[in-house]
Amino acid sequence: MNNNFQPLSEQQCKEINGGGTIGLGGIVVITGLTNLGVFVGNTLVATSTTVAALAVGVARSVGSLLGNIRLY
């Protein structure tokens, strides 16, 4: 897993992960077999190797941006 948290372009992410991208209101989710990353703008804010953990990471990222999303 890449623990080097430097901003990467969308193209670089595709090349590294060999996956596609899913745009979600400015949040880019990189899908790959080994790494999953969440980018806000061009800054990596969360990485995960499981979809469930990634979903929580996305929810927290969106919540921190909007200020009032709660996870139950």
N, CA, C and O atoms as a GROMACS GRO file, in nm:
protein
  288
    1MET      N    1   0.084  -0.119   0.000
    1MET     CA    2   0.000   0.000   0.000
    1MET      C    3   0.088   0.125   0.000
    1MET      O    4   0.190   0.130   0.069
    2ASN      N    5   0.048   0.221  -0.076
    2ASN     CA    6   0.125   0.345  -0.085
    2ASN      C    7   0.096   0.434   0.034
    2ASN      O    8  -0.015   0.486   0.048
    3ASN      N    9   0.195   0.450   0.121
    3ASN     CA   10   0.178   0.537   0.238
    3ASN      C   11   0.243   0.672   0.218
    3ASN      O   12   0.257   0.750   0.313
    4ASN      N   13   0.282   0.702   0.095
    4ASN     CA   14   0.343   0.830   0.064
    4ASN      C   15   0.231   0.928   0.028
    4ASN      O   16   0.186   0.932  -0.087
    5PHE      N   17   0.188   1.006   0.126
    5PHE     CA   18   0.070   1.090   0.108
    5PHE      C   19   0.104   1.222   0.039
    5PHE      O   20   0.109   1.327   0.102
    6GLN      N   21   0.127   1.213  -0.090
    6GLN     CA   22   0.150   1.332  -0.170
    6GLN      C   23   0.035   1.347  -0.268
    6GLN      O   24  -0.018   1.247  -0.317
    7PRO      N   25  -0.004   1.471  -0.297
    7PRO     CA   26  -0.111   1.492  -0.394
    7PRO      C   27  -0.075   1.431  -0.530
    7PRO      O   28   0.035   1.451  -0.580
    8LEU      N   29  -0.168   1.356  -0.586
    8LEU     CA   30  -0.148   1.294  -0.716
    8LEU      C   31  -0.259   1.340  -0.810
    8LEU      O   32  -0.370   1.370  -0.768
    9SER      N   33  -0.225   1.343  -0.938
    9SER     CA   34  -0.328   1.377  -1.036
    9SER      C   35  -0.418   1.256  -1.058
    9SER      O   36  -0.383   1.144  -1.022
   10GLU      N   37  -0.534   1.280  -1.118
   10GLU     CA   38  -0.626   1.170  -1.146
   10GLU      C   39  -0.562   1.067  -1.238
   10GLU      O   40  -0.581   0.947  -1.220
   11GLN      N   41  -0.486   1.115  -1.337
   11GLN     CA   42  -0.419   1.023  -1.430
   11GLN      C   43  -0.316   0.939  -1.358
   11GLN      O   44  -0.305   0.819  -1.384
   12GLN      N   45  -0.239   1.000  -1.268
   12GLN     CA   46  -0.140   0.925  -1.192
   12GLN      C   47  -0.207   0.817  -1.108
   12GLN      O   48  -0.156   0.706  -1.096
   13CYS      N   49  -0.322   0.849  -1.051
   13CYS     CA   50  -0.393   0.752  -0.969
   13CYS      C   51  -0.438   0.634  -1.053
   13CYS      O   52  -0.429   0.519  -1.010
   14LYS      N   53  -0.487   0.663  -1.172
   14LYS     CA   54  -0.529   0.555  -1.261
   14LYS      C   55  -0.411   0.465  -1.295
   14LYS      O   56  -0.425   0.343  -1.299
   15GLU      N   57  -0.295   0.526  -1.320
   15GLU     CA   58  -0.177   0.449  -1.357
   15GLU      C   59  -0.130   0.364  -1.240
   15GLU      O   60  -0.089   0.249  -1.258
   16ILE      N   61  -0.135   0.420  -1.119
   16ILE     CA   62  -0.088   0.348  -1.001
   16ILE      C   63  -0.183   0.234  -0.966
   16ILE      O   64  -0.140   0.122  -0.941
   17ASN      N   65  -0.310   0.264  -0.964
   17ASN     CA   66  -0.408   0.167  -0.916
   17ASN      C   67  -0.465   0.078  -1.024
   17ASN      O   68  -0.524  -0.026  -0.995
   18GLY      N   69  -0.447   0.118  -1.149
   18GLY     CA   70  -0.503   0.038  -1.257
   18GLY      C   71  -0.654   0.033  -1.254
   18GLY      O   72  -0.714  -0.062  -1.303
   19GLY      N   73  -0.715   0.134  -1.196
   19GLY     CA   74  -0.860   0.135  -1.182
   19GLY      C   75  -0.921   0.256  -1.247
   19GLY      O   76  -0.854   0.334  -1.315
   20GLY      N   77  -1.049   0.272  -1.225
   20GLY     CA   78  -1.120   0.387  -1.278
   20GLY      C   79  -1.143   0.488  -1.170
   20GLY      O   80  -1.100   0.470  -1.056
   21THR      N   81  -1.211   0.595  -1.204
   21THR     CA   82  -1.243   0.697  -1.105
   21THR      C   83  -1.393   0.719  -1.104
   21THR      O   84  -1.460   0.708  -1.207
   22ILE      N   85  -1.444   0.751  -0.988
   22ILE     CA   86  -1.586   0.783  -0.972
   22ILE      C   87  -1.594   0.922  -0.913
   22ILE      O   88  -1.550   0.945  -0.801
   23GLY      N   89  -1.650   1.016  -0.988
   23GLY     CA   90  -1.663   1.152  -0.939
   23GLY      C   91  -1.786   1.166  -0.851
   23GLY      O   92  -1.892   1.114  -0.884
   24LEU      N   93  -1.772   1.235  -0.738
   24LEU     CA   94  -1.883   1.252  -0.645
   24LEU      C   95  -1.877   1.393  -0.588
   24LEU      O   96  -1.825   1.415  -0.479
   25GLY      N   97  -1.930   1.487  -0.662
   25GLY     CA   98  -1.936   1.625  -0.614
   25GLY      C   99  -1.802   1.681  -0.574
   25GLY      O  100  -1.790   1.743  -0.468
   26GLY      N  101  -1.700   1.662  -0.658
   26GLY     CA  102  -1.568   1.714  -0.626
   26GLY      C  103  -1.480   1.615  -0.553
   26GLY      O  104  -1.360   1.635  -0.542
   27ILE      N  105  -1.540   1.507  -0.501
   27ILE     CA  106  -1.462   1.403  -0.435
   27ILE      C  107  -1.438   1.292  -0.537
   27ILE      O  108  -1.533   1.240  -0.596
   28VAL      N  109  -1.314   1.257  -0.556
   28VAL     CA  110  -1.280   1.154  -0.653
   28VAL      C  111  -1.242   1.027  -0.578
   28VAL      O  112  -1.152   1.027  -0.495
   29VAL      N  113  -1.313   0.920  -0.607
   29VAL     CA  114  -1.282   0.791  -0.546
   29VAL      C  115  -1.208   0.706  -0.647
   29VAL      O  116  -1.259   0.679  -0.756
   30ILE      N  117  -1.087   0.665  -0.612
   30ILE     CA  118  -1.006   0.583  -0.701
   30ILE      C  119  -1.033   0.437  -0.668
   30ILE      O  120  -1.016   0.395  -0.554
   31THR      N  121  -1.073   0.360  -0.767
   31THR     CA  122  -1.101   0.219  -0.744
   31THR      C  123  -0.991   0.134  -0.803
   31THR      O  124  -0.955   0.151  -0.920
   32GLY      N  125  -0.937   0.045  -0.725
   32GLY     CA  126  -0.832  -0.044  -0.770
   32GLY      C  127  -0.837  -0.174  -0.692
   32GLY      O  128  -0.912  -0.185  -0.595
   33LEU      N  129  -0.759  -0.272  -0.734
   33LEU     CA  130  -0.763  -0.401  -0.668
   33LEU      C  131  -0.688  -0.400  -0.535
   33LEU      O  132  -0.723  -0.476  -0.444
   34THR      N  133  -0.587  -0.316  -0.522
   34THR     CA  134  -0.507  -0.317  -0.400
   34THR      C  135  -0.526  -0.192  -0.316
   34THR      O  136  -0.527  -0.200  -0.194
   35ASN      N  137  -0.541  -0.079  -0.381
   35ASN     CA  138  -0.556   0.047  -0.308
   35ASN      C  139  -0.685   0.115  -0.345
   35ASN      O  140  -0.725   0.115  -0.461
   36LEU      N  141  -0.750   0.174  -0.247
   36LEU     CA  142  -0.863   0.261  -0.272
   36LEU      C  143  -0.830   0.394  -0.208
   36LEU      O  144  -0.789   0.399  -0.092
   37GLY      N  145  -0.848   0.500  -0.280
   37GLY     CA  146  -0.815   0.631  -0.226
   37GLY      C  147  -0.927   0.729  -0.247
   37GLY      O  148  -0.999   0.723  -0.346
   38VAL      N  149  -0.940   0.820  -0.154
   38VAL     CA  150  -1.038   0.927  -0.167
   38VAL      C  151  -0.964   1.058  -0.179
   38VAL      O  152  -0.880   1.090  -0.095
   39PHE      N  153  -0.994   1.134  -0.283
   39PHE     CA  154  -0.928   1.260  -0.306
   39PHE      C  155  -1.029   1.373  -0.302
   39PHE      O  156  -1.135   1.365  -0.364
   40VAL      N  157  -0.996   1.479  -0.230
   40VAL     CA  158  -1.075   1.602  -0.236
   40VAL      C  159  -0.986   1.703  -0.306
   40VAL      O  160  -0.878   1.737  -0.256
   41GLY      N  161  -1.030   1.751  -0.420
   41GLY     CA  162  -0.940   1.828  -0.505
   41GLY      C  163  -0.833   1.733  -0.555
   41GLY      O  164  -0.865   1.631  -0.616
   42ASN      N  165  -0.708   1.765  -0.531
   42ASN     CA  166  -0.599   1.675  -0.567
   42ASN      C  167  -0.528   1.622  -0.443
   42ASN      O  168  -0.416   1.571  -0.454
   43THR      N  169  -0.591   1.632  -0.327
   43THR     CA  170  -0.526   1.591  -0.203
   43THR      C  171  -0.586   1.461  -0.152
   43THR      O  172  -0.707   1.449  -0.136
   44LEU      N  173  -0.500   1.364  -0.127
   44LEU     CA  174  -0.545   1.236  -0.075
   44LEU      C  175  -0.589   1.252   0.070
   44LEU      O  176  -0.510   1.296   0.154
   45VAL      N  177  -0.713   1.218   0.100
   45VAL     CA  178  -0.763   1.234   0.237
   45VAL      C  179  -0.790   1.101   0.305
   45VAL      O  180  -0.803   1.098   0.428
   46ALA      N  181  -0.799   0.993   0.230
   46ALA     CA  182  -0.823   0.863   0.293
   46ALA      C  183  -0.782   0.752   0.199
   46ALA      O  184  -0.803   0.760   0.078
   47THR      N  185  -0.722   0.647   0.256
   47THR     CA  186  -0.692   0.529   0.176
   47THR      C  187  -0.746   0.408   0.250
   47THR      O  188  -0.757   0.408   0.373
   48SER      N  189  -0.779   0.307   0.175
   48SER     CA  190  -0.830   0.185   0.236
   48SER      C  191  -0.813   0.069   0.141
   48SER      O  192  -0.806   0.087   0.020
   49THR      N  193  -0.806  -0.052   0.198
   49THR     CA  194  -0.802  -0.171   0.114
   49THR      C  195  -0.935  -0.244   0.118
   49THR      O  196  -0.948  -0.350   0.056
   50THR      N  197  -1.034  -0.190   0.187
   50THR     CA  198  -1.167  -0.251   0.189
   50THR      C  199  -1.271  -0.148   0.152
   50THR      O  200  -1.258  -0.030   0.183
   51VAL      N  201  -1.376  -0.195   0.086
   51VAL     CA  202  -1.480  -0.104   0.041
   51VAL      C  203  -1.555  -0.044   0.160
   51VAL      O  204  -1.589   0.074   0.158
   52ALA      N  205  -1.580  -0.125   0.263
   52ALA     CA  206  -1.655  -0.075   0.379
   52ALA      C  207  -1.581   0.038   0.448
   52ALA      O  208  -1.640   0.141   0.480
   53ALA      N  209  -1.451   0.020   0.469
   53ALA     CA  210  -1.372   0.125   0.534
   53ALA      C  211  -1.366   0.248   0.445
   53ALA      O  212  -1.364   0.361   0.494
   54LEU      N  213  -1.361   0.227   0.314
   54LEU     CA  214  -1.358   0.340   0.222
   54LEU      C  215  -1.488   0.419   0.230
   54LEU      O  216  -1.486   0.542   0.228
   55ALA      N  217  -1.601   0.348   0.239
   55ALA     CA  218  -1.730   0.416   0.248
   55ALA      C  219  -1.737   0.503   0.372
   55ALA      O  220  -1.789   0.615   0.367
   56VAL      N  221  -1.685   0.453   0.483
   56VAL     CA  222  -1.680   0.533   0.606
   56VAL      C  223  -1.590   0.653   0.586
   56VAL      O  224  -1.622   0.763   0.631
   57GLY      N  225  -1.476   0.632   0.519
   57GLY     CA  226  -1.385   0.743   0.493
   57GLY      C  227  -1.449   0.850   0.408
   57GLY      O  228  -1.430   0.969   0.433
   58VAL      N  229  -1.526   0.809   0.307
   58VAL     CA  230  -1.594   0.907   0.222
   58VAL      C  231  -1.698   0.983   0.303
   58VAL      O  232  -1.708   1.105   0.292
   59ALA      N  233  -1.775   0.910   0.383
   59ALA     CA  234  -1.879   0.975   0.465
   59ALA      C  235  -1.818   1.076   0.560
   59ALA      O  236  -1.871   1.185   0.578
   60ARG      N  237  -1.707   1.041   0.621
   60ARG     CA  238  -1.641   1.134   0.714
   60ARG      C  239  -1.585   1.254   0.640
   60ARG      O  240  -1.592   1.367   0.689
   61SER      N  241  -1.530   1.231   0.520
   61SER     CA  242  -1.477   1.342   0.442
   61SER      C  243  -1.587   1.437   0.402
   61SER      O  244  -1.572   1.559   0.414
   62VAL      N  245  -1.698   1.383   0.353
   62VAL     CA  246  -1.811   1.467   0.315
   62VAL      C  247  -1.866   1.538   0.437
   62VAL      O  248  -1.899   1.657   0.431
   63GLY      N  249  -1.875   1.465   0.549
   63GLY     CA  250  -1.926   1.525   0.672
   63GLY      C  251  -1.840   1.641   0.718
   63GLY      O  252  -1.892   1.743   0.763
   64SER      N  253  -1.709   1.626   0.708
   64SER     CA  254  -1.622   1.734   0.751
   64SER      C  255  -1.633   1.854   0.658
   64SER      O  256  -1.614   1.968   0.700
   65LEU      N  257  -1.664   1.827   0.531
   65LEU     CA  258  -1.679   1.937   0.436
   65LEU      C  259  -1.811   2.012   0.459
   65LEU      O  260  -1.815   2.134   0.453
   66LEU      N  261  -1.917   1.936   0.484
   66LEU     CA  262  -2.048   1.998   0.499
   66LEU      C  263  -2.076   2.039   0.643
   66LEU      O  264  -2.158   2.127   0.669
   67GLY      N  265  -2.008   1.975   0.736
   67GLY     CA  266  -2.016   2.018   0.875
   67GLY      C  267  -2.126   1.955   0.958
   67GLY      O  268  -2.124   1.971   1.080
   68ASN      N  269  -2.220   1.885   0.898
   68ASN     CA  270  -2.328   1.832   0.981
   68ASN      C  271  -2.384   1.699   0.933
   68ASN      O  272  -2.505   1.679   0.929
   69ILE      N  273  -2.296   1.608   0.897
   69ILE     CA  274  -2.339   1.471   0.867
   69ILE      C  275  -2.297   1.384   0.985
   69ILE      O  276  -2.184   1.391   1.032
   70ARG      N  277  -2.390   1.303   1.032
   70ARG     CA  278  -2.360   1.215   1.145
   70ARG      C  279  -2.370   1.070   1.101
   70ARG      O  280  -2.459   1.033   1.024
   71LEU      N  281  -2.279   0.988   1.150
   71LEU     CA  282  -2.281   0.845   1.122
   71LEU      C  283  -2.343   0.773   1.240
   71LEU      O  284  -2.306   0.797   1.355
   72TYR      N  285  -2.437   0.685   1.212
   72TYR     CA  286  -2.503   0.609   1.319
   72TYR      C  287  -2.465   0.463   1.310
   72TYR      O  288  -2.511   0.382   1.391
   0.00000   0.00000   0.00000
